Amino acid sequence: MNREEIKETIQSCKHCFMCRHACPTFLATKLDSHTPRGYALLRAEIEAEKLTWTESVVDRFYQCSQCGLCREDCEYHWQEDELVRQAREEIIAADAVPDRVKKAADELTNRDDAGAKKLSTLSIAKNSIGKKNPDILFLSGATARIETPEVLEAAAKLMTAAGSDWAVLEREPSAVAGLFELGYVERAKGEAKKLVSEIEKLSPKSVVVGCAHQYRAITAYLPRLGVTFPKNIEVIHFTEYLERTIDNGTLKLKKIDSPSSIGYHDPCHLGRNARILDAPRNIIEAAAGKPPVELFHSREAAECCGAGAGMFLTDPDVAQLVAADRLSGAIADGVETLITACPNCTASFRRAANDRALPITITDIGAYLVERI
């Protein structure tokens, strides 16, 4: 957004209440300053030099998960999420970043090292780690290695069952999306270059991405950062790969009736932002014999899990409130098992469900399928 677009967005949004109900952070905290209108009003005061980047103002701008539901809900699609993200760039330039955000930015990159150490302990073929010239390079993201290892292990079993020649990176740079959304553009650019370099070293035919945040980074943020992804390498999400292999018969599933009511949660970066909506549902139907329950807020209008923009690190309490609200809605819709297609959503929901003893099971779409091969 240029300066004129910022001003136009501020002027349009600061007078409008229409997407107030759409902000997951507002629904969790009930603070008007967390609404899109609240952010626009604060930005207007900053622009008019009536406010500065004080601690309380900065806090509000870092309690947005960058989910984009406000933009989706808006009749005119004003880019409120980008307004907030660019405000973070200004906060960084003004040296007004809270310590917890600085620590979160460091942690996002440190998690890649932790993920590399954890990789050797997982139940995956050791000769797949760093293997050159594979047909498929699978990107899991750090969360799948650290917090939800069954996601990566299930993906490995499914790719092997489908007869695919696959590999994984030993150390996978996975902080691009989080850093960019926190406003650290130059650091995000550096990580993006590392990610592309590591991919090029293995020279795969295609990249299959199991993390919605990694998928968003490659398909949307790399171009904005001026980092070129190799044009000869196909990039698809894991659900698209699964749908493809099920359709062509290379991955054969046994239909097993589930005793519980199954719902599907659309990750923000996968559903709303990438418009990958049908593949996960088709996969679940192929495995369960029936489509998943549609949550009251689903597809492009799905609510956030609370893990976006590193909020599970910067503001874990707020992130958990957002996740709990989403789960409460799913429970009200009669869902007993909630499937999702992003390790960050899986981890965020499990934290909220476990801490609040919510009567719902959270599972990854790959882990759900691997029981049916």
C-alpha positions in Angstrom: 0.0 0.0 0.0 1.3 3.5 -0.8 0.6 6.6 1.3 -2.5 7.5 -0.6 -4.0 4.0 -0.2 -3.2 4.0 3.5 -5.0 7.4 3.9 -8.0 6.1 1.8 -8.2 3.0 3.9 -8.1 5.0 7.1 -10.8 7.4 6.0 -13.1 4.6 4.9 -12.6 2.3 7.8 -12.6 4.7 10.7 -16.2 5.5 10.2 -17.5 2.0 9.5 -18.7 -0.7 12.0 -19.7 -3.3 9.5 -16.9 -5.8 9.9 -16.6 -5.3 13.7 -18.0 -8.8 14.2 -15.5 -10.3 11.9 -12.3 -9.7 13.9 -11.4 -12.9 15.9 -9.3 -10.9 18.3 -12.1 -8.5 19.1 -14.5 -11.4 19.6 -12.1 -12.9 22.1 -11.1 -9.7 24.0 -14.2 -7.5 23.4 -11.9 -4.5 23.0 -13.0 -1.9 20.4 -9.4 -1.1 19.7 -9.0 -4.6 18.3 -11.6 -3.9 15.6 -10.6 -2.8 12.1 -12.3 0.5 12.9 -10.2 0.7 16.1 -7.0 0.2 14.1 -8.0 2.8 11.6 -8.8 5.4 14.3 -5.5 4.8 15.9 -3.7 5.1 12.6 -5.6 8.3 11.9 -4.3 9.8 15.2 -0.8 8.6 14.3 -1.0 10.2 10.9 -2.3 13.4 12.4 0.6 13.4 14.9 -1.9 13.4 17.8 -0.6 10.0 19.0 2.9 8.4 19.0 3.9 4.8 19.1 3.4 4.4 22.9 3.4 1.0 24.5 -0.4 0.7 24.7 -0.9 1.7 21.1 1.9 -0.6 19.9 0.4 -3.5 21.9 -2.9 -3.2 20.0 -1.1 -3.4 16.6 0.7 -6.6 17.6 -2.5 -8.3 18.7 -3.8 -8.9 15.2 -3.3 -12.4 13.7 -3.2 -11.0 10.1 -6.0 -13.5 9.3 -7.6 -11.1 6.7 -11.2 -11.9 7.7 -12.0 -8.2 8.0 -10.9 -7.8 4.4 -13.0 -10.8 3.3 -16.0 -9.5 5.1 -15.8 -6.0 3.8 -18.0 -5.1 0.9 -15.1 -3.0 -0.6 -12.3 -5.3 0.6 -10.3 -2.6 2.2 -6.9 -4.0 3.2 -7.1 -3.5 6.9 -4.8 -6.4 7.6 -2.1 -4.8 5.4 -2.7 -1.4 7.1 -1.8 -3.1 10.4 1.1 -5.0 8.9 2.6 -1.8 7.5 2.1 0.0 10.9 4.4 -2.7 12.3 7.1 -1.6 9.8 6.7 1.9 11.1 6.9 0.7 14.7 10.1 -1.1 13.9 11.5 2.0 12.2 10.6 4.1 15.2 12.4 1.6 17.5 9.2 1.1 19.5 9.0 -2.7 19.3 8.1 -4.4 22.5 10.6 -6.9 23.9 8.1 -9.8 23.6 7.9 -9.1 19.8 11.7 -8.9 19.5 11.9 -12.3 21.3 9.2 -13.8 19.2 11.0 -12.7 16.0 14.2 -14.4 17.2 12.3 -17.5 18.3 10.7 -17.9 14.8 14.2 -18.4 13.3 15.5 -20.4 16.3 12.6 -22.9 15.8 14.2 -23.9 12.5 17.3 -25.1 14.4 15.1 -26.9 16.9 13.2 -28.5 14.1 16.4 -29.7 12.5 17.5 -31.4 15.7 14.1 -33.0 16.2 14.0 -34.3 12.6 16.5 -37.2 13.3 14.2 -38.5 16.1 11.1 -38.8 13.9 9.8 -41.9 12.1 10.8 -41.0 8.6 13.3 -42.6 6.2 16.7 -41.2 7.1 17.8 -41.3 3.5 15.1 -38.8 2.6 16.8 -36.1 4.6 18.6 -33.8 2.2 18.3 -36.2 -0.7 19.1 -34.5 -4.0 17.0 -34.5 -7.2 13.8 -35.9 -5.6 10.5 -35.7 -7.5 9.0 -34.1 -4.4 10.6 -31.9 -1.7 8.2 -31.8 1.2 8.1 -28.6 3.4 6.6 -29.1 6.8 7.4 -25.9 8.6 9.0 -25.9 12.1 5.8 -26.5 14.1 5.3 -29.9 12.4 8.7 -31.0 13.5 8.6 -29.5 17.1 5.0 -29.6 18.3 3.0 -31.9 15.9 5.5 -34.5 14.7 2.8 -36.9 13.7 2.0 -34.4 10.8 5.4 -34.9 9.2 5.4 -38.6 10.0 2.0 -39.1 8.4 3.0 -37.1 5.3 6.0 -39.3 4.9 3.9 -42.5 5.1 1.4 -41.1 2.7 4.0 -40.0 0.1 5.7 -43.4 0.4 2.3 -45.2 0.0 1.6 -43.2 -3.1 5.0 -44.3 -4.6 6.4 -40.8 -4.6 10.2 -40.1 -4.6 10.4 -37.5 -1.8 12.8 -35.7 0.4 12.9 -33.1 3.2 15.4 -30.4 4.1 17.5 -31.0 7.2 17.1 -27.4 8.3 14.0 -25.7 6.7 13.9 -21.9 6.9 10.2 -21.4 7.9 10.1 -18.0 9.4 9.4 -15.9 6.3 5.6 -15.5 6.8 5.9 -14.8 10.6 8.7 -12.2 10.2 7.0 -10.5 7.3 3.7 -10.3 9.1 5.4 -8.9 12.2 6.9 -6.1 10.1 10.4 -7.4 9.9 10.7 -7.1 6.1 14.5 -7.3 5.7 14.8 -10.2 8.0 12.0 -11.9 6.2 13.8 -11.3 2.9 16.9 -12.8 4.3 15.1 -16.0 5.4 13.3 -16.1 2.0 16.6 -16.1 0.2 17.8 -18.9 2.5 14.7 -21.0 1.8 15.1 -20.7 -2.0 18.8 -21.5 -1.7 18.1 -24.7 0.3 15.4 -25.7 -2.2 17.7 -25.1 -5.2 20.5 -27.2 -3.6 18.2 -30.3 -3.7 16.8 -29.4 -7.2 13.4 -31.1 -6.8 10.8 -31.4 -9.6 8.1 -30.1 -7.3 7.7 -28.6 -3.8 4.7 -29.9 -1.7 4.0 -27.7 1.2 2.3 -29.1 4.3 2.3 -25.8 6.3 -0.2 -23.1 5.2 2.2 -20.4 6.5 5.0 -21.7 4.3 2.6 -21.9 1.4 1.7 -18.3 1.9 5.3 -17.3 2.2 6.3 -18.9 -1.1 3.2 -18.0 -3.2 2.5 -14.5 -1.9 5.3 -13.1 0.2 8.4 -14.0 -1.8 7.3 -11.9 -4.8 6.6 -8.9 -2.4 10.1 -9.4 -0.9 11.7 -9.4 -4.4 12.9 -13.0 -4.0 12.4 -15.1 -7.1 11.3 -18.7 -6.8 12.6 -21.1 -9.5 10.1 -21.2 -12.3 10.9 -24.8 -13.2 9.7 -26.1 -9.8 6.0 -26.6 -9.3 4.6 -25.6 -5.9 1.4 -27.2 -4.5 -0.1 -27.6 -1.1 -0.2 -31.0 0.5 -3.9 -31.3 0.2 -3.7 -30.7 -3.6 -1.1 -33.4 -3.8 -3.3 -35.8 -1.8 -6.3 -35.1 -3.9 -4.2 -35.7 -7.0 -2.9 -39.0 -5.9 -6.3 -40.2 -4.7 -7.9 -39.2 -8.0 -5.2 -41.0 -10.1 -5.3 -44.1 -7.9 -1.7 -44.0 -6.7 -2.9 -43.5 -3.1 -5.5 -46.0 -2.2 -7.7 -45.4 0.8 -9.9 -47.7 2.9 -13.1 -46.1 3.9 -13.5 -46.4 7.6 -16.7 -45.1 9.2 -15.9 -42.6 11.9 -17.9 -42.9 15.2 -17.6 -39.1 15.7 -19.0 -36.1 13.8 -16.2 -34.7 11.7 -15.7 -31.0 10.8 -13.1 -29.2 8.8 -11.4 -25.9 9.8 -10.0 -23.8 6.9 -6.6 -22.3 7.8 -6.6 -18.6 6.9 -3.6 -18.8 4.6 -4.9 -21.9 2.9 -8.6 -21.1 2.5 -9.2 -17.4 2.5 -5.9 -16.3 1.1 -5.0 -19.1 -1.3 -8.6 -20.2 -2.1 -7.7 -23.9 -1.6 -11.1 -24.9 -0.3 -12.4 -28.0 -2.1 -9.3 -30.2 -2.0 -9.4 -30.8 1.8 -13.1 -31.5 1.7 -12.8 -33.9 -1.2 -10.0 -35.8 0.6 -12.1 -36.1 3.8 -15.1 -37.3 1.9 -12.9 -39.9 0.0 -11.7 -41.2 3.4 -14.9 -41.0 5.4 -17.5 -41.6 2.7 -19.2 -38.3 3.6 -18.3 -34.7 3.5 -17.2 -33.0 6.7 -19.6 -30.8 8.7 -19.5 -27.2 7.6 -18.8 -24.9 10.5 -21.0 -21.8 10.8 -18.0 -19.8 9.7 -16.2 -21.7 7.0 -14.4 -21.6 3.7 -13.4 -18.0 2.8 -15.2 -16.7 6.0 -13.5 -19.1 8.4 -12.4 -17.7 11.7 -8.8 -17.7 12.8 -7.1 -20.3 15.0 -5.0 -17.6 16.7 -1.6 -18.7 15.5 -1.2 -16.2 12.7 1.6 -13.6 12.6 3.5 -15.4 15.4 0.7 -14.4 17.9 1.2 -17.7 19.6 4.6 -16.3 20.6 3.9 -12.6 21.0 0.5 -12.9 22.8 -0.2 -16.5 23.7 -3.1 -15.7 26.0 -4.9 -13.7 23.3 -4.1 -16.5 20.7 -5.6 -19.1 23.0 -8.7 -17.0 23.5 -9.1 -16.8 19.7 -8.6 -20.6 19.4 -11.0 -21.4 22.2 -13.7 -19.2 20.6 -13.3 -21.1 17.3 -13.4 -24.4 19.0 -16.5 -23.4 21.0 -18.2 -22.6 17.7 -17.3 -26.0 16.3 -18.6 -27.8 19.3 -21.9 -25.8 19.0 -22.0 -27.0 15.4 -22.0 -30.6 16.7 -18.4 -31.4 15.7 -16.6 -34.0 17.8 -13.4 -34.3 15.7 -12.0 -31.2 14.0 -9.6 -31.8 11.1 -7.4 -29.0 9.8 -4.6 -28.8 7.2 -2.0 -26.7 8.9 0.4 -27.7 11.7 0.0 -24.2 13.3 -3.7 -24.6 13.5 -3.4 -28.1 14.9 -1.0 -26.9 17.6 -3.0 -23.8 18.5 -6.3 -25.7 18.8 -4.7 -28.4 20.9 -3.3 -25.9 23.4 -6.7 -24.3 23.8 -8.6 -27.6 24.0 -6.2 -29.1 26.5 -6.0 -26.1 28.8 -9.8 -25.7 28.8 -10.7 -29.4 28.7 -12.9 -28.8 25.7 -14.8 -31.9 24.4 -13.3 -32.0 21.0 -10.5 -33.9 19.3 -8.1 -32.1 17.0 -6.3 -33.9 14.2 -4.3 -33.1 11.1 -5.7 -34.1 7.7 -2.6 -36.3 6.9 -2.8 -38.1 10.2 -6.5 -38.7 9.6 -5.7 -40.3 6.2 -2.7 -42.4 7.2 -5.0 -44.6 9.3 -6.9 -45.4 6.1 -4.1 -46.7 3.8 
